[in-house]
Amino acid sequence: MYTLLSIENPLSEQFPAFYRDGFLFLQARHLLHQPCRPLHYLALINAETGVADAHCAFFVRDGWVVSPCAASFGSVEFSENVPDAAIRQLIDAVVMSSKKLLDADKKLPNFGVRLVNYPDFYLPSQAQRLRHLLLNAGFTVCYEELNQHIPVDNRPFIDHVHPPERRRLRKCRQAGFTTQIWEDPDVDKLFTLIQKARHRKSLPVTIQSKNLASLLSNFKDVCPVFTVRNGEQLIAACIGIRVTPDILYYFLPADHEDYQQFSPSVLLIESLYDYCRQHGISWLDLGISTSRGIRNEGLIRFKRQLGAVETPKFVYEMRL
């Protein structure tokens, strides 16, 4: 038996315990850090254990009810032991709450609900069940992203990669480049590298400098900054987000324009892979290689040559 818990703008202590050490992006600390308001949190509380076996959090933004507001994904996380009928109850509550929220604000257009789900490989069985339940509830697939990840095993990184990337690794080592975790990162310097790299690749800058500083300050324990340097010069960097104890997410990678011929990103990713091996992390999530379903063939090929496996990541919508 389950009891449905619904809270608007909860305080940290009002969030129930979850059945496992769940996704960072659905934990209280991250939800409260996301800027949109109001924040609505729904959970199914197990009557026997008193903990939440399923939960979802959503926000209002630009006429949409969205999950997440500012994260790689949101949606519904649940134990495989929760029956479909209970998940349907939670989905129905999301829809009903969304209608009330959008109807209450007459100043904004009323579009609907958008749920960005986690990549299927995170929880394969639950992802498949959730897709079936959402579609039956009236949601549609807005678009399907292609996600790529590297399974981490006892083999060294170089055993996963194709010959061209092995040559790039060797070239970086011969040039004397080094990798390290940036314990006290200079946010301005890191942001400048990210900004220039994304502009060069015609990609949007999805985070502001102040938000990057806040992320690194508030989530230092789960967001180490990985770097590649030529002597003292920073030539590549990224943030490794510990989304779960088993998954490290490769976030905001950037490289210096003067070092493109070396492809220091390959050395950077090797350092993340080695970190995963050292810390018992099973998967290195390299993120999506599409934009609203449009494939970036060069990026897909690059990740494949690093030994990446492909899985879908769905975005669901319901017009209200």
C-alpha positions in Angstrom: 0.0 0.0 0.0 1.1 3.5 -0.8 0.2 7.0 0.3 0.5 9.9 -2.1 2.6 12.8 -0.7 2.2 16.2 -2.4 4.2 19.2 -1.2 4.6 22.7 -2.7 7.9 24.5 -2.1 9.1 22.0 0.5 11.8 22.7 3.0 14.8 20.3 3.0 13.6 18.5 6.0 10.1 17.9 4.5 11.5 15.6 1.8 11.0 11.9 2.7 13.8 9.4 2.7 14.0 7.6 -0.6 14.3 3.8 -1.0 17.8 4.1 -2.4 20.6 6.6 -2.9 18.8 7.9 -6.0 19.5 10.3 -8.8 21.2 13.5 -7.7 18.9 15.6 -9.8 15.9 14.4 -7.8 17.4 14.7 -4.4 16.3 17.6 -2.1 19.7 19.4 -2.3 19.6 19.6 -6.1 15.9 20.3 -6.4 16.1 23.2 -4.0 19.1 24.5 -6.0 17.2 24.6 -9.3 16.0 28.2 -9.8 12.3 27.9 -11.0 9.5 28.2 -8.6 7.1 27.0 -7.5 8.6 23.6 -6.9 6.2 20.7 -6.5 7.2 17.3 -5.1 5.1 14.1 -5.3 6.1 10.8 -3.8 4.6 7.4 -3.1 5.2 6.5 0.6 5.5 2.8 1.4 3.1 2.1 4.3 5.4 -0.6 5.6 8.8 1.1 5.4 7.8 4.8 5.6 10.1 5.7 2.8 9.3 6.9 -0.7 9.5 4.2 -3.4 8.7 6.6 -6.2 8.9 10.3 -6.7 8.7 13.2 -9.2 9.5 16.9 -8.9 8.3 19.6 -11.3 8.4 23.3 -11.8 6.5 26.0 -13.8 8.4 27.8 -16.5 7.2 29.8 -19.5 3.7 28.2 -19.5 5.0 24.7 -19.1 5.1 22.4 -16.1 8.7 21.0 -16.5 10.8 18.3 -14.9 13.5 19.3 -14.5 14.0 23.1 -14.4 17.8 23.0 -14.6 19.4 19.6 -14.8 20.2 16.9 -17.3 16.9 15.1 -16.5 14.0 14.9 -14.0 10.9 12.8 -14.6 9.8 9.9 -12.4 12.2 7.6 -10.4 10.8 4.5 -8.8 11.7 1.1 -7.4 11.1 -1.9 -9.7 8.9 -3.3 -6.9 6.3 -0.6 -7.3 3.2 -1.9 -9.2 2.1 -0.2 -12.4 -1.2 0.8 -10.7 0.7 2.9 -8.2 2.9 4.5 -10.8 -0.3 5.4 -12.8 -1.6 7.0 -9.6 1.6 9.2 -9.4 1.4 10.1 -13.1 -2.3 11.1 -12.8 -1.4 13.3 -9.8 1.4 15.0 -11.9 -1.2 15.7 -14.6 -3.9 17.0 -12.2 -1.4 19.1 -10.3 -0.1 20.6 -13.6 -3.5 21.6 -14.7 -4.2 23.4 -11.5 -0.9 25.2 -11.6 -1.3 26.4 -15.2 -5.0 27.3 -14.7 -4.1 29.3 -11.6 -1.8 31.7 -13.5 -3.9 33.6 -16.1 -0.9 35.7 -17.1 1.0 32.9 -18.7 0.1 30.7 -21.7 -1.0 27.2 -20.8 0.9 24.7 -22.8 1.3 21.4 -20.9 3.7 19.1 -19.1 7.2 18.2 -20.3 9.2 15.4 -18.6 12.8 14.8 -19.6 13.6 11.2 -18.7 17.0 9.7 -17.7 18.9 7.7 -20.4 17.4 4.2 -20.6 20.6 2.5 -19.4 20.3 4.2 -16.0 17.3 2.0 -15.1 16.4 -0.1 -18.1 13.4 -2.0 -16.7 11.9 1.1 -15.1 12.5 3.3 -18.2 10.6 0.8 -20.4 7.7 0.5 -17.9 7.5 4.3 -17.5 7.4 4.8 -21.3 4.5 2.4 -21.6 2.6 4.0 -18.7 3.2 7.6 -19.9 2.0 6.8 -23.4 -1.1 5.1 -22.1 -1.8 8.1 -19.9 -1.8 10.4 -22.9 1.8 11.6 -23.1 3.6 11.6 -26.4 7.3 11.3 -27.3 8.3 14.9 -28.1 11.7 13.7 -29.3 14.2 11.0 -28.7 17.8 11.9 -27.9 20.7 9.5 -28.5 22.8 9.1 -25.4 26.2 7.4 -25.3 28.1 5.9 -22.4 31.2 3.8 -21.7 30.8 0.7 -19.5 33.7 0.7 -17.0 35.4 -2.6 -16.3 38.8 -3.9 -15.2 40.4 -3.2 -18.6 42.4 0.0 -19.1 40.7 2.8 -21.2 43.0 2.2 -24.1 41.6 -1.3 -24.6 38.2 0.3 -25.3 39.2 2.8 -27.9 39.7 2.5 -31.7 43.2 3.0 -33.3 42.7 6.7 -34.2 41.9 7.6 -30.6 44.9 5.5 -29.4 47.1 7.6 -31.6 45.7 10.8 -30.2 46.3 9.5 -26.6 49.9 8.7 -27.5 50.3 12.2 -29.1 49.1 13.9 -25.9 51.4 11.8 -23.8 54.4 12.5 -26.0 53.6 16.2 -25.7 53.9 15.9 -22.0 50.3 16.8 -21.2 49.1 16.0 -17.6 45.7 15.3 -16.1 44.5 16.2 -12.6 41.4 17.1 -10.6 41.2 20.8 -10.0 40.7 20.9 -6.2 40.0 24.7 -6.0 39.0 25.7 -9.5 39.2 29.2 -10.7 35.6 29.6 -11.9 36.3 32.6 -14.2 39.1 30.7 -16.0 37.0 27.6 -16.3 34.0 29.5 -17.5 36.1 31.3 -20.1 37.4 28.0 -21.5 33.8 26.6 -21.7 32.4 29.7 -23.3 35.1 30.0 -26.0 34.9 26.3 -26.8 31.1 26.3 -27.1 31.1 29.4 -29.2 33.7 27.9 -31.5 31.5 24.8 -32.0 28.3 26.9 -32.4 26.8 25.5 -29.2 24.7 27.4 -26.7 26.3 28.4 -23.4 23.8 26.7 -21.1 25.1 28.0 -17.8 26.1 31.4 -16.5 29.3 32.0 -14.6 27.5 32.6 -11.3 25.6 29.4 -11.7 28.7 27.5 -12.4 30.3 28.9 -9.3 27.2 27.9 -7.3 27.3 24.4 -8.7 30.9 23.9 -7.8 30.5 25.4 -4.4 27.4 23.6 -3.3 28.1 20.2 -4.9 31.9 20.0 -4.5 31.6 16.4 -3.1 29.9 15.1 -6.3 31.2 17.5 -9.0 34.9 17.3 -9.3 36.6 19.3 -12.1 38.8 17.3 -14.4 41.6 19.0 -16.3 44.3 18.5 -18.9 47.3 20.9 -18.8 50.3 21.7 -20.8 52.6 22.8 -18.0 50.6 25.4 -16.2 48.3 26.1 -19.1 44.7 24.8 -19.0 44.0 23.1 -22.3 40.9 21.0 -21.6 38.4 20.6 -18.7 35.0 19.2 -17.7 32.9 18.6 -14.7 32.3 15.0 -13.6 28.9 14.8 -11.9 28.3 11.8 -9.7 24.6 11.3 -10.7 24.4 8.1 -8.7 27.0 6.0 -6.9 27.3 4.0 -10.1 27.2 6.7 -12.8 29.6 9.6 -13.6 28.3 12.2 -16.0 30.7 14.1 -18.4 29.4 17.7 -18.2 30.4 20.8 -20.0 33.6 19.5 -21.7 35.8 22.2 -23.2 39.2 22.4 -24.9 41.5 25.2 -25.9 41.4 26.2 -29.6 45.2 26.2 -29.9 45.4 22.5 -29.1 42.7 21.0 -31.3 45.3 19.0 -33.3 46.1 17.0 -30.2 42.4 16.2 -29.2 43.1 16.6 -25.5 39.5 15.6 -24.8 40.5 12.0 -25.4 43.1 12.3 -22.6 40.5 14.1 -20.5 37.9 11.3 -20.9 40.6 8.7 -20.1 41.1 10.5 -16.7 37.4 10.2 -16.0 37.4 6.6 -16.9 40.4 6.0 -14.5 38.5 7.9 -11.8 35.5 5.6 -12.3 37.7 2.5 -11.9 39.3 3.9 -8.8 36.0 4.8 -7.2 33.9 1.7 -8.2 31.7 3.6 -10.7 30.2 1.3 -13.3 29.3 3.7 -16.1 30.8 6.9 -17.6 27.9 8.8 -19.2 29.2 10.9 -22.1 25.8 12.5 -22.6 23.6 13.1 -25.6 24.9 13.4 -29.2 21.8 14.9 -30.6 19.9 18.2 -30.2 16.1 17.8 -30.0 16.6 14.5 -31.9 18.9 15.9 -34.6 22.0 13.8 -34.8 25.6 15.2 -34.6 27.3 12.6 -36.7 30.8 13.8 -35.9 30.2 13.6 -32.1 28.5 10.2 -32.4 31.5 8.9 -34.3 34.0 10.3 -31.8 32.2 8.7 -28.9 31.9 5.4 -30.7 35.6 5.4 -31.3 36.0 5.7 -27.5 34.0 2.5 -27.0 30.7 4.2 -26.2 27.4 2.3 -26.2 24.2 4.0 -27.5 20.9 4.2 -25.6 17.8 6.4 -26.0 16.8 9.3 -23.8 13.2 10.3 -24.2 11.4 13.6 -23.7 7.7 13.3 -23.1 5.0 15.9 -23.4 1.3 16.2 -22.7 -0.7 19.2 -24.0 -3.2 20.5 -21.4 
